[in-house]
Amino acid sequence: MNVRELTADQLCHRCDPESIPFASTDEVGPLDKVIGQPRAVAALNFAIGIDKKGYNVFALGETGTGKYSLIRHILDKHAEGEQVPEDLCYVNNFKEQYKPRLLSMAAGKGKELAEGMKNLEDEIRTGLRAAFESEDYQNRLQSIGEEIKEKQQEIFQTIQNKAAEHDMAPLRTPAGLIFAPVKDGEVVRPDELKNLSKEERKELEDKAADLQKEAQRLFQKMPQWQREINEKQKQFNREVIQYTISPLLQDLRDKFHDNNQVLEYLTAVEMDIIENVYLFFQDEGQQAALASPTGGRGGESQALRRYKVNQIIDHSESKGAPVVHEEYPSYQNLFGRVEHMAQMGTLITDFHMIRSGAFHRANGGYLVLDALKVLMEPFTWEGLKRILRSGELRIESLGQRYSLISTVSLEPEPLPLKVTVVLTGSPLIYYRLKHFDPEFGELFKVAADFTYAIDRNSENQREYSRIIATAVNNEELRPFTRDAVARVIEHSSRIAGDGEKLSMHMEGLTDLLRESDYLASQNGNSKVEREDVQQAIDSWTYRSDSIRERMQEQIYRDIITVETEGLRVGQINGLSVLQLGGFAFGRPSRITASIRIGKGDVVDIEREVAMGGPIHSKGVLILSGFLGARYATEHPLSLSASLVFEQSYGGIEGDSASSAELYALLSSISRVPIKQCFAVTGSVDQGGNVQAIGGVNEKIEGFFDICRARGLNGDQGVLIPQANLKHLMLRQNVIDTVRDGKFHIYPVRTIDQGIELLTGIKAGEPDQSGRYPEDSVNGKVFAVLADQAEKRLKDMRSAFSAKEE
């Protein structure tokens, strides 16, 4: 079972600089296509093209994979060829003041309407003043007023004639109209009436009473005539006003002749001006008194504010459909709001205080939102689902909706919504929403899955070099040489944790390019060289590895015991990886095993004290299956074993140390010592096969750093699963040390291969009867387990006999 040691050339998947299709990035034009994300691109194109309700997008992928940049690139490209949406304006609803009307019109027309209505006040005031002060208007108004005087004269003449027939005359007094007798054309004096007989006075009084009734009957028509005259005056004023303002509004009517909404609004404006013409004749003092959010503000006249247009969306300079990204998706920022202002202790508002939200700006186009931010904002997620279901956008006050405030608010006319929403977030958020929110799948039918890494084949590597060149040019950095680009590609594979993959973590890539450019400037280079890139990588590591350094220092100073030479029974060096933010590093740990006669159980001390995770516990239980399948087919497994990570003060998770635990267990059973110059990583199955693990580069480097600090003796090394060979992207100092023969890396397929390397003794193959050679590790393990089984059986028989006695 000889295991061939890895050569230095196998420890890193190099990028041949000659494979880069340019000598320097300044020779390359911008990349005009998207690579590495075919599934996400297809999903986005599908959602854009289908144009059906519910086909919104959730772009799922890890942070930094370039989701936002790619989404904007695709959306902007599609939006350029799409129609520009309409302008949106809110205007006064003269019939229902608290339900402002929404007007939509072609792009650029909203500004025309707003400017036209803004200039209307002065034109109307000037026109009306000229009309009302004209001689024709005064003459006509006077002629209408004369009608009532003529009718009054006719009535008085009729009464006078009737009185003359009865020798009576009407007299006007402060008490009203009275009738007095006439004799010889003269009104009889009161003292002469005293000389008349009682019968004559009675006759005169009766005549006067009859005439009084007749006069009263005739004068009862006067109020009706007055109303008719007043109505004539009002009608005349309406005609004058309409005649004056109609030409002023006609220009706007001509501009919007094909928009029925605007034409209806202009008609309503005309009717309201006729009814409220007095607003245009307030003096300055009255205007100041009327200034308010519902009248005027800041010296603005009530008339102008009443007829002013609140344009909330202006597409006059837009090209194509809008692509909007709302960085702060609060409820109001997304759906709009109605503002209020305090006046005399009361909150008041009007249609001018309606403010648009991101959905208004994105209507007719695309809206990109961060899913986590949306979910963290109160009421926003439910509001988002509500408008996507209904297909219309209503501006609602949260305070009023949930009865938090009692002030009067507005109910603006809703906007018919046509927008494709793209949510970005991690896979965890996507699958949680998919599982827990039944409405999510109905509203976000398209999943755009962004991969974290792509295959590192020759074609993708060439295209990746163009991505690097494009990023360099976009960031206006110094040109990168061919060697520098090759080093960036190698580091990308290192970040991906796989020599056959390239990381699509675009944020980390761009950061590396910026830092390399800075260090090139510090080194006086006009172009970024490979050494500058390496220095940037080393500098980032140095800034990030404070905790790693302190933990390794504890090992150097023997505060935490990790042996790198000598032989020990039941003890081995295991390797784990710690991830702190974006920095991962390997940490060696001493694993020990102890055995005794028992019932065949393997005790995981970490699990017993609740420091071991379920995956780690699973790995330990697999060891019991391996021991039973290999060594206890003819007799019961009669040992109890304990496994522990010595001096571990935090949780243990993962199964990458299960092979190391099994080696320690076999050593403890067989009493064969393990070479402490080795460290081991790899998981194991019940058949004894060593399986791939993650973080293989960091684990190797973690043990290498300990050995180097203590002094390399030429025997030290690491055992890794053979399946991890494709993942190797080790540091240059590790590669150089391996090339010098001072450090060794062995790939193993099975536990038997590993135990031979660790002990220097053959593992042993079973013969036809299933027996292992006595001098092999497996033979020693088999013998110990068989002896323990016999002892346990003997003890059980003795106990049974004693019980019978």
Order of alpha helices (4+ residues) and beta strands (2+ residues): alpha-beta-alpha-beta-beta-alpha-alpha-alpha-beta-beta-beta-alpha-alpha-alpha-alpha-alpha-alpha-beta-beta-alpha-beta-beta-beta-beta-alpha-beta-alpha-alpha-beta-alpha-beta-beta-alpha-alpha-beta-beta-alpha-alpha-beta-alpha-alpha-alpha-beta-beta-beta-beta-alpha-alpha-beta-alpha-beta-beta-beta-beta-alpha-beta-alpha-beta-alpha-alpha
